[in-house]
Amino acid sequence: MYAVVKTGGKQYKVAQGDKLKVELLSGNPGDSITLDQVLMIADGEKLTVGTPLVKGGTVSATIKSQGRHDKIEVVKFRRRKHFQKRTGHRQYYTELEITGIKG
């Protein structure tokens, strides 16, 4: 059994027991959360596709940790103009463990 959920502007295919890093969600490690924007649920041969969301579909998860990804360097450069600019960015994330799928 797996589901496709939408969170943080992205879509993720999840199954029970999966661990994934999503955009920052509020909560503390150990808290239980519910993702209610379920786009599709597949259970063996049975496939339920929402229009756009599955009615009554939820995915429950536990927050494992909050953190930041590795640094991404952003470089701006103009040739022959003596211009270089370097900046960095570290995106916040929430690591989830999927505990159940209902729908």
C-alpha positions, 0 to 999 in steps of 0.5 A: 500500500502506498500513497502520493501526498502533497506537502511544501509544494512538492509531491511524495510517494510514501509507504508505511515505514518510509522516512523522508525529508520534507519542507519545514513543518511545525512540531517537535521530534516525537510529535505525531502529525497528519498529512491530509492532502492525499492525491492518490492511494494504491492498495494492491489492485485497488487505485483511488485517485482524487479530484484533486484530493482523495476524500477522507484520505489521510497519512499519519507520520511521526516527526523524527528530527528537524534540521538543515540540508547541506549548504548550496553555493550560489555564484554570480560571475560576469566575465571581463567585468571584475565581478564575482559574488558568492552566497550560500543557502541552507534549507530547513527540513523536517524528517518524517517517518510514515506510520499509517495510510487511511483512505 
